[in-house]
Amino acid sequence: MNKGEIFFTFLCILNYMVQNINIQYNINLGTIRCEYMSNNFIDYFKKVPLHESEVVVVGGGPAGIAAAIASARNGAQTLLIERYGFVGGMATAGLVGPFMTSYSLDGSEQIIKGIFDELVTRMEKAGGAIHPSKVRAGTPYSAFLVYGHDHVTPFDAEILKIVAFDMLKEAGVKLLLHTYFIDTITENNTIKYIVFANKSGLQSIHPKIVIDCTGDADVAFSAGVPCRKGRDSDGLMQPVSMFFRIRNVDTKKLSEYIAAHPGERPFSRIVEEAKKKGDFPIARDAVLLFQTPKEGEALVNVSRIHNINGTDPYDLTKAEIEGRKQVMILIDFFRKYVPGLENVELVQIAPQIGIRETRHIVGEYTMTEEDVLYSKEFHDVIGLNSFPIDIHSLTGVFGRFEGPKNNKYYEIPYRILLPVNINNLLVAGRCVSATHEAAGSLRVMPPCFVTGQAAGTAAALSVKNNILPKKLDHKELQKTLISQDVVLPKRIIERL
Ligand SMILES: Cc1cc2nc3c(=O)[nH]c(=O)nc-3n(C[C@H](O)[C@H](O)[C@H](O)COP(=O)(O)OP(=O)(O)OC[C@H]3O[C@@H](n4cnc5c(N)ncnc54)[C@H](O)[C@@H]3O)c2cc1C
């Protein structure tokens, strides 16, 4: 094919976001389910400009920021494509926070460093974060929760956007914002071109390696990588939530209430009372308010909407509307019922609904809950994580929160970044190859930075060695990661 004149066909390109055929491969059941299908189609042909880049990272959330920085720092010409006018993903567009723990479950050692720690340290210097070493469980920063919540990182989303831009620029990443990934053209199990859209119209890139950090595995799915969605038994995914930020929080009063009600989920008694009076029509049992670095300000993680498919635009539309309604209900509830929240004001509702789970790719290895709970050792470990399996109830109120039995951490293998059937694609972040249960732990932001940094480093080493990521020597990857401040198990460090 003439590089300057790519002709390609794709179904309903103009209606892609609202009318694409979205096929789910349910591996365990062996079924193929069409989630949404329109009866009307057009064929669409167009000649579009072609660009080149060694590594293309799609999606600038926690995984994408780390992947792009790692790829560029390790010598690859790197392009990062992001649909919004800022980076951060759920941390900024979803207003989600704090960064969950980067320490072992017992709080004794920091197990996630690398680009994550560098970013946090720079954000702290800019007045937009508190380093996790200074933040303990059972405090307003951890919503008064204890288990699994030691050493979280409170941060300011606006400072994150600015510091991440600085780090991407310093690393030499070429950043393309306001740009939406649309499609892939594959040949012989390789992504030959990716197609994206922005104000200049449709564009294409011929990449050596692509890293999918879209959270939803958009690139992998479009390239034909099999994906699971939600729980294997019925496909149900975690509920979605609308985050928002409030001010005029009387932290002293809140803390006194918590101290007077030991052993209770935060404010659950008050929630129960409000439910009886019809003032809390939300399927939650507690109020989780995470204090930000600013005194008197908190992020609210209470809204909940079930049965939303985060890759279906109609479901997303419904969730955006319902999520905002819930915010107003919660503000009224806070003022009326919760001691310390009588005078709260709404500062900001997240620009987009928070999506906890959609597609997980099927990779060379699939992480399971046993791997998390029993800390399985992997020869190709690329990082550690300790955050418990956190599954919000898929249909009701009470969920699951269960961490590694050794009370320390578990290992993340390189193979969960490698799709089974596409050779020049790596996947990082919440859509890595994991079951619904294991993804309930891997989905939080610090491990997304871990898989992002590993994917970016692997991509750059693969380009340098002129090999495919699957052929990369995992020892070379581990050595490079260790030299760039990534924490790996002692046995690996001793063997290298
Ligand atoms: C309600 C909620 C509460 C949570 N609470 C916490 C918490 O307290 N602490 C914590 O650590 N984690 C929390 N998480 C989990 C965490 O925020 C996410 O799982 C994590 O951000 C995933 O990182 P990611 O980089 O894989 O994806 P995302 O953060 O989703 O980033 C994906 C990026 O890709 C971009 N993108 C997507 N599709 C395209 C496309 N087609 N073209 C171009 N760009 C695209 C998006 O705009 C986004 O910037 C929470 C999640 C939710 C939803």
The ligand as a MOL file (V3000), in Angstrom:
LIG
                    3D

  0  0  0     0  0            999 V3000
M  V30 BEGIN CTAB
M  V30 COUNTS 53 58 0 0 0
M  V30 BEGIN ATOM
M  V30 1 C -15.8150 6.4610 40.9580 0
M  V30 2 C -14.3930 6.0090 41.0320 0
M  V30 3 C -13.6820 6.1150 42.2140 0
M  V30 4 C -12.3490 5.7490 42.2680 0
M  V30 5 N -11.6360 5.9780 43.4090 0
M  V30 6 C -10.2880 5.8600 43.3680 0
M  V30 7 C -9.4970 6.3640 44.4180 0
M  V30 8 O -10.0120 6.9340 45.3870 0
M  V30 9 N -8.1550 6.1990 44.3400 0
M  V30 10 C -7.5420 5.5690 43.2940 0
M  V30 11 O -6.3080 5.4530 43.3050 0
M  V30 12 N -8.2800 5.0890 42.2690 0
M  V30 13 C -9.6260 5.2480 42.2680 0
M  V30 14 N -10.3800 4.8430 41.2030 0
M  V30 15 C -9.7660 4.0840 40.0960 0
M  V30 16 C -8.9920 4.9310 39.1230 0
M  V30 17 O -9.3700 6.2770 39.1240 0
M  V30 18 C -9.0570 4.4270 37.6730 0
M  V30 19 O -9.2750 3.0590 37.5770 0
M  V30 20 C -7.7410 4.8010 36.9910 0
M  V30 21 O -7.7350 6.2080 36.8150 0
M  V30 22 C -7.5500 4.1110 35.6690 0
M  V30 23 O -6.4070 4.6720 35.0440 0
M  V30 24 P -6.1990 4.4830 33.4870 0
M  V30 25 O -5.0470 5.3310 33.1140 0
M  V30 26 O -6.2080 3.0480 33.1580 0
M  V30 27 O -7.5510 5.0570 32.8350 0
M  V30 28 P -8.2660 6.5020 32.9670 0
M  V30 29 O -7.9230 7.1700 34.2410 0
M  V30 30 O -9.6880 6.2180 32.6720 0
M  V30 31 O -7.6020 7.2950 31.7710 0
M  V30 32 C -7.9100 6.9820 30.4290 0
M  V30 33 C -7.5520 8.1770 29.5610 0
M  V30 34 O -7.7550 7.8450 28.2020 0
M  V30 35 C -8.5010 8.8490 27.5580 0
M  V30 36 N -9.2650 8.1820 26.4950 0
M  V30 37 C -10.1700 7.1920 26.6510 0
M  V30 38 N -10.6410 6.8040 25.4620 0
M  V30 39 C -10.0120 7.5610 24.5360 0
M  V30 40 C -10.0760 7.6200 23.1120 0
M  V30 41 N -10.8840 6.8040 22.4200 0
M  V30 42 N -9.2830 8.5190 22.4810 0
M  V30 43 C -8.4600 9.3640 23.1770 0
M  V30 44 N -8.3650 9.3410 24.5210 0
M  V30 45 C -9.1300 8.4500 25.1900 0
M  V30 46 C -9.3700 9.4270 28.6530 0
M  V30 47 O -9.8130 10.7290 28.3580 0
M  V30 48 C -8.4360 9.3820 29.8570 0
M  V30 49 O -7.6430 10.5390 29.9490 0
M  V30 50 C -11.7320 5.1990 41.1310 0
M  V30 51 C -12.4370 5.0790 39.9340 0
M  V30 52 C -13.7440 5.5010 39.8770 0
M  V30 53 C -14.4670 5.4250 38.5900 0
M  V30 END ATOM
M  V30 BEGIN BOND
M  V30 1 1 1 2
M  V30 2 1 2 3
M  V30 3 2 2 52
M  V30 4 2 3 4
M  V30 5 1 4 5
M  V30 6 1 4 50
M  V30 7 2 5 6
M  V30 8 1 6 7
M  V30 9 1 6 13
M  V30 10 2 7 8
M  V30 11 1 7 9
M  V30 12 1 9 10
M  V30 13 2 10 11
M  V30 14 1 10 12
M  V30 15 2 12 13
M  V30 16 1 13 14
M  V30 17 1 14 15
M  V30 18 1 14 50
M  V30 19 1 15 16
M  V30 20 1 16 17
M  V30 21 1 16 18
M  V30 22 1 18 19
M  V30 23 1 18 20
M  V30 24 1 20 21
M  V30 25 1 20 22
M  V30 26 1 22 23
M  V30 27 1 23 24
M  V30 28 2 24 25
M  V30 29 1 24 26
M  V30 30 1 24 27
M  V30 31 1 27 28
M  V30 32 2 28 29
M  V30 33 1 28 30
M  V30 34 1 28 31
M  V30 35 1 31 32
M  V30 36 1 32 33
M  V30 37 1 33 34
M  V30 38 1 33 48
M  V30 39 1 34 35
M  V30 40 1 35 36
M  V30 41 1 35 46
M  V30 42 1 36 37
M  V30 43 1 36 45
M  V30 44 2 37 38
M  V30 45 1 38 39
M  V30 46 1 39 40
M  V30 47 2 39 45
M  V30 48 1 40 41
M  V30 49 2 40 42
M  V30 50 1 42 43
M  V30 51 2 43 44
M  V30 52 1 44 45
M  V30 53 1 46 47
M  V30 54 1 46 48
M  V30 55 1 48 49
M  V30 56 2 50 51
M  V30 57 1 51 52
M  V30 58 1 52 53
M  V30 END BOND
M  V30 END CTAB
M  END
